[in-house]
Amino acid sequence: MVMTRGTARRRVAVAAAVAAVTLAGCSSSPGGAGAGGGASAGPSASGAPAKAARKDGADGAGAAKAVAEKGGRLGGAGSACELPVSFDLAAAWKPKKIEVEPADEENPLAEALTDLTEQGTVRMACEIDAKPAGNIGFLRVWRGDASDRDDPGAVLKAFTADDPEAKKATYTRVEAGGLPAAEVEYTVYSELLEEEKRQRAFAVSTPDGPVVVHLGGMDTAEHTAMLPAYELAKRSLKLG
């Protein structure tokens, strides 16, 4: 059977979601390593916006206005992920650089992994895990080539168009840390939960190519609870 990009993504997403639930169930506390790899972070004020977001309902209106407590900064030299931009991380969220080895006979899965880490005109560069903060989901940073001069809106449209599950996309012009940006809200279907769940992303242009910051989540409730971390990244974003 030929596995399309959409089929591969769905299967990996389901497997990852099951693994995330298992890991979350085994965790004894929401604390975890900070952005700088320091000591475990205990309960903090960053949990308050998340709880408030759940009470606001699935639309996330209240959560989108809240900003999480800062736990570090990502993107600059010496950080876990060196990027064309930098932004503040929510307390306890743990970043990890994404690197995929070239595919060969000894590593046949690399081709599938490469496919999963490319979407539209950008490639995944960094994954920031919310589990240490008590949520199930990731804030992912994608970047394009320096030669790509498409405006942020075009980058986002290519990004969502390359996801066969993306529906109900709504695009808006926004600012990210004072920079011109575009933002998209859409839904994808979860085979694991058998329901649609919300997704959100924003994009900016930089001299080193476009950058997309995407927020997913195990389900819409988790997505909504994590919006304050997404808003913190968007509002604190700077070039370099």
LUMFI-399708 format. One record per residue: residue in three letters; x, y, z of N, C-alpha, C in turn. Coordinates in steps of 0.02 Angstrom, whole numbers, padded with zeros to 5 digits, always signed. Layout:
% LUMFI-399708
ALAXYZXYZXYZ...
END
This chain:
% LUMFI-399708
MET+00042-00060+00000+00000+00000+00000+00044+00062+00000VAL+00028+00110-00043+00065+00173-00044+00040+00218+00011MET+00086+00243+00052+00067+00286+00107+00078+00359+00087THR+00024+00397+00083+00029+00468+00066+00053+00507+00126ARG+00072+00571+00114+00093+00615+00167+00040+00620+00221GLY-00024+00627+00199-00078+00633+00247-00087+00571+00289THR-00083+00511+00256-00090+00449+00293-00034+00441+00344ALA+00028+00456+00324+00084+00450+00369+00077+00497+00428ARG+00055+00558+00415+00047+00606+00469-00006+00584+00518ARG-00061+00558+00491-00116+00537+00535-00093+00479+00580ARG-00058+00430+00550-00037+00373+00589+00014+00392+00643VAL+00061+00436+00624+00110+00458+00674+00077+00500+00727ALA+00029+00541+00708-00006+00584+00756-00043+00542+00807VAL-00076+00489+00784-00112+00445+00829-00064+00410+00877ALA-00008+00385+00850+00041+00352+00892+00070+00400+00943ALA+00085+00461+00921+00113+00510+00966+00064+00529+01020ALA+00000+00535+01001-00051+00553+01050-00058+00499+01104VAL-00057+00436+01082-00062+00382+01131-00002+00382+01177ALA+00057+00393+01149+00118+00396+01189+00115+00454+01238ALA+00089+00511+01215+00085+00570+01258+00039+00558+01317VAL-00017+00525+01305-00064+00510+01359-00031+00463+01409THR+00005+00413+01383+00038+00364+01426+00090+00398+01470LEU+00131+00442+01439+00182+00477+01476+00152+00524+01528ALA+00098+00557+01509+00066+00604+01555+00038+00566+01615GLY+00011+00506+01602-00018+00467+01656+00035+00441+01703CYS+00097+00432+01677+00151+00406+01719+00186+00462+01757SER+00175+00524+01739+00208+00580+01772+00179+00592+01841SER+00222+00603+01889+00199+00613+01958+00187+00685+01974SER+00213+00731+01933+00203+00802+01946+00210+00841+01882PRO+00182+00902+01878+00186+00941+01817+00252+00976+01809GLY+00298+00971+01855+00362+01006+01851+00406+00973+01798GLY+00456+01011+01775+00502+00984+01725+00559+01030+01715ALA+00604+01012+01669+00663+01053+01656+00642+01117+01622GLY+00675+01171+01639+00661+01236+01609+00696+01243+01543ALA+00690+01302+01511+00718+01313+01446+00794+01307+01446GLY+00824+01323+01503+00896+01320+01505+00922+01254+01531GLY+00879+01204+01541+00900+01139+01563+00917+01138+01637GLY+00888+01183+01676+00902+01189+01746+00860+01142+01787ALA+00850+01159+01852+00814+01117+01897+00741+01113+01879SER+00706+01062+01906+00635+01054+01892+00596+01114+01917ALA+00547+01134+01880+00505+01190+01899+00444+01165+01935GLY+00428+01193+01992+00370+01174+02030+00308+01210+02005PRO+00253+01204+02041+00192+01240+02022+00205+01315+02018SER+00179+01346+01966+00190+01417+01958+00127+01451+01933ALA+00131+01516+01925+00073+01554+01903+00053+01537+01832SER+00098+01502+01794+00081+01485+01725+00023+01436+01722GLY+00009+01402+01776-00047+01355+01776-00113+01391+01782ALA-00113+01451+01810-00176+01487+01820-00210+01506+01755PRO-00173+01535+01705-00206+01551+01641-00234+01489+01608ALA-00198+01431+01614-00222+01370+01582-00288+01349+01612LYS-00295+01350+01678-00357+01331+01710-00413+01379+01691ALA-00396+01443+01688-00446+01492+01669-00469+01481+01597ALA-00421+01461+01554-00438+01450+01484-00489+01395+01477ARG-00483+01342+01517-00531+01287+01513-00601+01310+01531LYS-00606+01356+01579-00671+01379+01600-00703+01424+01547ASP-00662+01453+01504-00688+01498+01453-00720+01461+01395GLY-00712+01395+01393-00743+01356+01339-00696+01345+01282ALA-00721+01308+01231-00679+01286+01176-00659+01343+01130ASP-00694+01400+01131-00677+01453+01085-00611+01486+01102GLY-00587+01480+01164-00522+01506+01182-00518+01581+01185ALA-00575+01616+01187-00574+01688+01187-00536+01716+01247GLY-00548+01689+01305-00513+01713+01364-00440+01694+01364ALA-00425+01633+01342-00356+01609+01342-00313+01650+01294ALA-00342+01670+01237-00304+01707+01188-00282+01775+01215LYS-00316+01801+01265-00299+01865+01294-00248+01858+01351ALA-00241+01797+01377-00195+01785+01432-00125+01771+01406VAL-00075+01788+01446-00005+01775+01429+00026+01735+01485ALA+00060+01680+01468+00090+01636+01518+00149+01669+01552GLU+00167+01643+01610+00227+01666+01645+00289+01646+01607LYS+00337+01692+01602+00399+01679+01565+00443+01631+01603GLY+00472+01582+01566+00517+01535+01598+00586+01534+01566GLY+00598+01574+01515+00662+01575+01480+00652+01607+01412ARG+00706+01608+01372+00701+01635+01305+00734+01586+01256LEU+00704+01581+01197+00725+01532+01147+00741+01566+01082GLY+00791+01539+01046+00805+01563+00979+00874+01594+00971GLY+00900+01623+01024+00965+01656+01020+01023+01607+01023ALA+01083+01632+01013+01142+01590+01016+01149+01558+01084GLY+01162+01494+01084+01170+01458+01147+01107+01429+01175SER+01049+01445+01146+00986+01417+01170+00976+01348+01139ALA+00925+01313+01163+00913+01244+01139+00901+01242+01064CYS+00870+01294+01037+00857+01298+00965+00878+01367+00941GLU+00929+01371+00900+00950+01435+00871+00909+01448+00809LEU+00874+01506+00809+00825+01521+00757+00835+01591+00729PRO+00802+01609+00673+00806+01677+00647+00769+01727+00692VAL+00729+01701+00739+00693+01744+00787+00705+01717+00857SER+00688+01758+00907+00690+01735+00976+00625+01755+01009PHE+00604+01717+01060+00543+01734+01096+00544+01701+01165ASP+00500+01725+01209+00497+01700+01277+00461+01633+01279LEU+00485+01587+01320+00454+01523+01332+00411+01526+01395ALA+00356+01491+01394+00315+01484+01454+00353+01442+01506ALA+00342+01456+01569+00376+01420+01623+00366+01345+01617ALA+00419+01307+01623+00421+01234+01625+00417+01201+01556TRP+00400+01238+01504+00398+01207+01437+00469+01190+01416LYS+00478+01132+01384+00545+01107+01368+00557+01104+01293PRO+00606+01144+01267+00620+01144+01195+00670+01091+01175LYS+00665+01069+01112+00711+01019+01085+00722+01034+01011LYS+00785+01036+00991+00802+01047+00920+00783+00985+00880ILE+00755+00997+00820+00735+00942+00776+00786+00934+00721GLU+00815+00875+00716+00862+00859+00663+00844+00790+00635VAL+00839+00785+00569+00822+00722+00536+00881+00700+00493GLU+00904+00639+00504+00960+00613+00466+00938+00596+00395PRO+00983+00602+00347+00966+00585+00277+00945+00511+00272ALA+00898+00498+00228+00874+00429+00219+00926+00387+00181ASP+00935+00325+00202+00977+00278+00167+00953+00207+00183GLU+00988+00157+00157+00967+00087+00166+00967+00067+00240GLU+01012+00097+00279+01017+00079+00350+00967+00118+00392ASN+00938+00169+00363+00890+00211+00401+00830+00227+00357PRO+00790+00176+00339+00734+00186+00293+00679+00230+00321LEU+00674+00237+00388+00622+00278+00417+00637+00353+00410ALA+00699+00370+00393+00718+00440+00388+00677+00476+00335GLU+00660+00441+00281+00621+00472+00227+00551+00491+00253ALA+00520+00446+00292+00455+00461+00320+00460+00518+00370LEU+00513+00518+00410+00522+00572+00459+00534+00639+00425THR+00571+00637+00371+00583+00699+00332+00517+00726+00306ASP+00475+00681+00281+00410+00702+00255+00367+00733+00310LEU+00371+00705+00369+00331+00730+00425+00357+00796+00452THR+00421+00812+00440+00449+00874+00466+00453+00928+00413GLU+00421+00917+00357+00415+00968+00305+00342+00980+00291GLN+00323+01044+00289+00253+01060+00274+00251+01127+00238GLY+00221+01126+00179+00220+01186+00139+00291+01203+00118THR+00313+01265+00132+00380+01287+00113+00428+01289+00173VAL+00408+01260+00229+00449+01263+00289+00464+01194+00317ARG+00516+01191+00359+00536+01129+00392+00537+01139+00467MET+00519+01086+00504+00518+01091+00576+00589+01099+00603ALA+00599+01148+00646+00666+01162+00674+00668+01152+00749CYS+00611+01159+00783+00611+01156+00855+00542+01133+00880GLU+00543+01092+00933+00482+01067+00963+00484+01083+01038ILE+00432+01116+01062+00431+01137+01133+00374+01100+01167ASP+00392+01057+01213+00346+01011+01245+00312+01043+01306ALA+00245+01037+01308+00206+01066+01363+00197+01018+01421LYS+00215+00954+01413+00201+00906+01466+00231+00924+01534PRO+00293+00952+01536+00319+00971+01602+00277+01024+01637ALA+00238+01061+01598+00195+01113+01627+00125+01087+01641GLY+00113+01023+01625+00048+00993+01641-00001+00988+01585ASN+00021+01002+01523-00024+00997+01465+00002+00947+01414ILE-00041+00926+01368-00021+00878+01317-00023+00913+01249GLY+00036+00930+01225+00040+00964+01161+00108+00996+01151PHE+00117+01026+01093+00181+01056+01076+00172+01124+01042LEU+00220+01167+01054+00228+01228+01014+00287+01212+00968ARG+00274+01213+00902+00327+01194+00855+00346+01253+00811VAL+00411+01259+00799+00438+01313+00758+00463+01283+00692TRP+00439+01312+00638+00458+01290+00571+00493+01348+00536ARG+00543+01333+00495+00578+01387+00459+00589+01368+00386GLY+00592+01420+00344+00603+01410+00273+00672+01432+00252ASP+00684+01432+00186+00749+01451+00159+00754+01527+00155ALA+00816+01552+00159+00827+01624+00155+00805+01652+00087SER+00804+01610+00036+00784+01632-00031+00709+01640-00038ASP+00671+01614+00011+00598+01618+00009+00576+01686+00033ARG+00551+01726-00013+00530+01795+00003+00454+01803+00004ASP+00418+01747+00008+00345+01751+00012+00324+01789+00075ASP+00269+01825+00070+00244+01859+00129+00215+01809+00178PRO+00208+01828+00242+00186+01780+00293+00119+01747+00277GLY+00073+01784+00246+00009+01755+00229+00016+01698+00179ALA+00057+01707+00128+00068+01655+00078+00102+01594+00109VAL+00147+01605+00156+00182+01549+00190+00131+01508+00229LEU+00086+01542+00265+00036+01506+00305-00013+01468+00261LYS-00032+01498+00205-00079+01464+00160-00047+01400+00131ALA+00017+01403+00115+00051+01344+00091+00058+01292+00146PHE+00067+01316+00208+00074+01272+00266+00010+01233+00278THR-00047+01267+00279-00110+01232+00292-00132+01191+00231ALA-00117+01215+00171-00137+01178+00111-00102+01110+00107ASP-00043+01104+00139-00006+01042+00138-00028+00993+00192ASP-00077+01013+00232-00105+00968+00282-00174+00945+00257PRO-00181+00883+00236-00244+00860+00206-00302+00861+00255GLU-00288+00865+00320-00341+00866+00370-00364+00936+00389ALA-00328+00988+00365-00344+01057+00384-00410+01079+00353LYS-00454+01107+00396-00519+01133+00374-00535+01198+00410LYS-00582+01234+00381-00609+01295+00413-00554+01345+00430ALA-00505+01354+00385-00450+01399+00398-00473+01472+00393THR-00453+01512+00442-00468+01583+00443-00402+01620+00451TYR-00387+01665+00404-00323+01701+00404-00334+01774+00425THR-00288+01800+00464-00291+01870+00485-00221+01901+00484ARG-00219+01967+00476-00156+02003+00481-00148+02025+00554VAL-00090+02010+00583-00077+02027+00652-00006+02054+00658GLU+00015+02066+00720+00084+02084+00734+00113+02033+00783ALA+00176+02016+00775+00211+01971+00821+00271+02010+00848GLY+00266+02033+00909+00319+02073+00937+00333+02137+00899GLY+00283+02164+00867+00291+02225+00828+00307+02213+00755LEU+00320+02150+00736+00334+02133+00667+00270+02117+00629PRO+00265+02136+00565+00207+02115+00526+00203+02039+00523ALA+00144+02013+00534+00136+01940+00536+00067+01921+00509ALA+00059+01857+00496-00006+01829+00477-00021+01773+00526GLU-00085+01761+00537-00106+01709+00584-00162+01668+00553VAL-00164+01604+00568-00217+01561+00543-00245+01519+00600GLU-00310+01511+00601-00344+01465+00647-00382+01416+00603TYR-00376+01351+00621-00410+01300+00581-00422+01239+00624THR-00454+01189+00596-00466+01127+00631-00437+01068+00592VAL-00421+01015+00629-00401+00952+00598-00441+00897+00631TYR-00449+00841+00596-00487+00786+00624-00440+00738+00660SER-00456+00720+00722-00417+00672+00761-00449+00603+00755GLU-00412+00555+00725-00437+00487+00720-00440+00454+00789LEU-00394+00473+00833-00392+00444+00900-00454+00463+00939LEU-00473+00528+00937-00530+00553+00976-00595+00552+00936GLU-00588+00542+00869-00646+00543+00825-00684+00608+00830GLU-00647+00663+00829-00677+00729+00831-00627+00780+00803GLU-00653+00839+00786-00610+00892+00762-00577+00927+00821LYS-00517+00953+00809-00482+00991+00861-00451+01052+00829ARG-00443+01105+00869-00419+01168+00843-00343+01171+00840GLN-00319+01209+00791-00248+01222+00781-00239+01297+00767ARG-00179+01321+00780-00166+01392+00768-00092+01402+00751ALA-00077+01451+00709-00008+01466+00691-00001+01538+00670PHE+00059+01565+00679+00073+01631+00651+00140+01627+00614ALA+00149+01672+00566+00210+01672+00525+00237+01743+00519VAL+00303+01748+00515+00337+01812+00503+00391+01801+00451SER+00411+01854+00418+00466+01852+00371+00529+01878+00405THR+00586+01846+00391+00650+01869+00418+00701+01869+00362PRO+00758+01903+00371+00810+01901+00320+00836+01830+00307ASP+00826+01785+00354+00849+01716+00347+00794+01669+00326GLY+00738+01697+00304+00683+01655+00281+00623+01658+00327PRO+00565+01632+00306+00504+01635+00346+00508+01589+00407VAL+00471+01608+00458+00466+01568+00519+00392+01560+00536VAL+00372+01498+00551+00304+01483+00571+00306+01454+00642VAL+00264+01481+00685+00257+01454+00753+00187+01425+00758HIS+00183+01360+00772+00119+01323+00770+00102+01293+00838LEU+00040+01299+00857+00016+01267+00919-00037+01216+00902GLY-00025+01153+00923-00074+01100+00914-00107+01084+00980GLY-00103+01022+01001-00134+01001+01064-00169+00934+01055MET-00173+00896+01109-00206+00831+01109-00278+00837+01086ASP-00312+00890+01108-00381+00904+01088-00392+00979+01095THR-00453+01001+01081-00467+01073+01083-00459+01101+01154ALA-00477+01062+01205-00470+01086+01274-00396+01098+01291GLU-00353+01051+01271-00281+01060+01283-00255+01119+01243HIS-00277+01125+01181-00256+01181+01139-00274+01247+01172THR-00335+01252+01196-00358+01313+01228-00318+01328+01291ALA-00302+01276+01330-00264+01286+01391-00193+01310+01377MET-00167+01294+01319-00098+01313+01302-00093+01379+01265LEU-00148+01410+01248-00146+01473+01212-00105+01528+01246PRO-00105+01533+01313-00063+01584+01345+00011+01577+01328ALA+00035+01516+01320+00105+01505+01301+00117+01528+01229TYR+00069+01514+01186+00072+01536+01116+00072+01612+01113GLU+00028+01644+01152+00024+01717+01152+00089+01748+01179LEU+00119+01717+01229+00183+01742+01255+00236+01742+01200ALA+00239+01687+01163+00288+01683+01108+00275+01737+01055LYS+00211+01745+01037+00194+01794+00985+00209+01865+01006ARG+00191+01883+01067+00200+01952+01089+00272+01970+01104SER+00314+01920+01120+00383+01934+01139+00433+01922+01082LEU+00408+01904+01023+00452+01885+00968+00493+01944+00942LYS+00557+01930+00928+00603+01980+00900+00647+01946+00847LEU+00672+01985+00801+00720+01959+00752+00786+01942+00787GLY+00816+01888+00766+00882+01870+00792+00882+01842+00862
END
